[in-house]
Amino acid sequence: MQTAYVIEPQDNVATALDDLEPGEVTLLGQTGGARGIVATGEVRRGHKLALRPIREGEDVVKYAIRIGRAMRDIAPGEWVHLHNIHSVYDERSSHLDAVTGAPMDTKYE
């Protein structure tokens, strides 16, 4: 069984408790009655997936606080990370590789 955790009822993302494959994901925590969601792609353990549509420019909410802003429309069940949101805490995060976290704005010679 694939699982993800909703920390606060106001959150529009859940945290993957397992490495998720596309398909059914059981939601745990403060789900507001929702039991599951369908992951649309792979989501690594500890990463976020959208619980509902998040429109471009809309806040991404986790821990009941704004952690970022959507850079494009994000579908329910989609991986939510640096490739589709902009952090409101770390301006440089938009220059990091979404998979490795390596800086993409630094050129080494």
C-alpha positions as CSV (number, residue, x, y, z in Angstrom):
1,M,0.0,0.0,0.0
2,Q,1.3,3.5,-0.9
3,T,0.7,6.2,1.7
4,A,1.0,9.9,2.1
5,Y,0.4,12.2,5.1
6,V,-1.6,15.4,5.3
7,I,-0.2,17.4,8.2
8,E,-3.0,20.1,8.5
9,P,-6.5,20.2,7.1
10,Q,-5.7,23.5,5.3
11,D,-2.8,21.9,3.4
12,N,-3.1,21.5,-0.4
13,V,-0.2,19.0,-0.5
14,A,0.5,15.7,1.2
15,T,3.9,14.2,2.0
16,A,4.8,10.8,0.5
17,L,5.6,8.3,3.2
18,D,6.8,5.8,0.6
19,D,8.4,6.1,-2.8
20,L,5.2,6.4,-4.8
21,E,4.5,4.9,-8.2
22,P,1.6,6.2,-10.4
23,G,-1.7,4.9,-8.9
24,E,-3.8,4.8,-5.7
25,V,-2.3,6.5,-2.6
26,T,-3.9,6.1,0.8
27,L,-4.0,9.4,2.7
28,L,-3.3,9.5,6.5
29,G,-3.4,12.4,9.0
30,Q,-5.7,15.4,8.7
31,T,-7.4,14.5,5.5
32,G,-10.7,16.2,6.0
33,G,-12.4,12.9,5.2
34,A,-10.5,12.2,2.0
35,R,-9.2,8.6,1.9
36,G,-7.0,8.6,-1.1
37,I,-5.7,10.2,-4.2
38,V,-4.2,9.0,-7.5
39,A,-0.5,9.8,-8.0
40,T,0.0,10.8,-11.6
41,G,3.7,10.0,-11.6
42,E,6.6,8.9,-9.3
43,V,7.0,10.9,-6.1
44,R,9.9,10.2,-3.8
45,R,9.4,9.5,-0.1
46,G,9.4,12.8,1.8
47,H,8.3,14.8,-1.3
48,K,5.0,16.5,-1.8
49,L,2.0,15.7,-4.1
50,A,-0.9,17.9,-4.8
51,L,-4.2,17.1,-3.1
52,R,-6.3,19.3,-5.4
53,P,-5.7,21.5,-8.4
54,I,-3.2,24.3,-7.6
55,R,-3.3,27.1,-10.1
56,E,-0.3,29.1,-11.4
57,G,0.4,31.8,-8.8
58,E,-1.5,30.1,-6.0
59,D,0.1,29.4,-2.7
60,V,1.4,26.0,-1.9
61,V,0.3,25.2,1.7
62,K,2.0,22.7,4.1
63,Y,2.0,22.8,7.9
64,A,-1.0,25.3,7.4
65,I,1.5,27.9,6.2
66,R,2.5,29.1,2.7
67,I,5.7,27.4,1.7
68,G,5.8,28.4,-2.0
69,R,3.9,29.6,-5.0
70,A,3.0,27.5,-8.0
71,M,4.9,28.5,-11.2
72,R,2.3,26.7,-13.3
73,D,-0.9,24.8,-12.9
74,I,-0.4,21.6,-10.9
75,A,-2.9,18.7,-11.2
76,P,-4.1,16.6,-8.2
77,G,-1.7,13.8,-7.6
78,E,1.2,15.5,-9.2
79,W,4.6,15.8,-7.7
80,V,5.1,19.2,-6.1
81,H,8.7,20.3,-6.0
82,L,11.2,22.9,-7.3
83,H,10.3,22.2,-11.0
84,N,6.8,23.6,-10.5
85,I,6.9,25.8,-7.4
86,H,8.9,28.8,-6.3
87,S,10.0,28.8,-2.6
88,V,8.9,31.8,-0.6
89,Y,11.7,31.0,1.9
90,D,14.7,30.6,-0.3
91,E,15.0,32.7,-3.4
92,R,17.8,30.6,-4.7
93,S,15.7,27.4,-4.6
94,S,14.4,28.1,-8.1
95,H,18.0,27.6,-9.3
96,L,18.5,24.2,-7.8
97,D,18.1,20.9,-9.7
98,A,14.8,19.3,-8.8
99,V,16.2,15.8,-8.4
100,T,19.7,16.4,-7.0
101,G,19.4,19.8,-5.3
102,A,22.6,20.9,-7.0
103,P,22.9,24.6,-7.9
104,M,22.2,25.3,-11.6
105,D,23.2,29.0,-11.4
106,T,26.9,28.4,-10.6
107,K,29.4,27.8,-13.4
108,Y,32.5,25.9,-12.5
109,E,35.6,26.2,-14.6
